[in-house]
Amino acid sequence: MIVPHNSENRCIDKRLKVVKHLLLFGKLKEFTLIPPWRTDLIESAIAATAKQMNLSIARDAVSYLAVAIGNDSARRVSELEKLAIYAAGDRITKEAAKILVPATTANCFQLAEALLKGQAVAAIKVLDELLSRAEFPLAIIATLQTQFKTWLWVKATINSDQQRSDSEIASMCGISNPKRLYFLKQEVKEVSANFLSRSLSILLDLEIALKTGDKPDSMLPALLSITQLTHLK
């Protein structure tokens, strides 16, 4: 019996008769569910699972799967099994991963990207899909905060007068894979640190509002206000 456990879930009650009966025939194993915004931990989990399955997989393929699969551990295994059959012993590339594991399901990172680019319609669509799947509002906001913090840190280091290597910047910004920095730089190239700072402030205010009783409906106006800030210099 495997039981996912996080801060929103209670541990299984071993005093229940049905649980006692099940434990006669098996062992109880609990595991901590990786937060959806910890892409570094999700990538590590995918790489570790691939290693256990004796699969050779490219780093960019791992990064793609982290976004496409998220923290769904059951899907992680099933998708890697599918890729193993397809690869037939060869190295799994990002191209193969994109063919067999399409990222068609909306996720928080797509929402962050829509906000960054000021795409109000796309943001509404993604948020609606996330909430319709009963995604926890505070988890969505936590992911957005993490992404905007990362963008702000990267933008700040780019604007700094000091010349730093990508590995130094990655270390300062808490980015586990320095190669990801190239893409982050491209993402923040056309936006200002002021925009990122104001957006993060809105997200922090939204977190407080949700924790003090506001309903998830309050998320949309706040997030749409971010899309209207992209002109800031």
Order of alpha helices (4+ residues) and beta strands (2+ residues): beta-alpha-beta-alpha-alpha-alpha-alpha-alpha-alpha-alpha-alpha-alpha-alpha-alpha
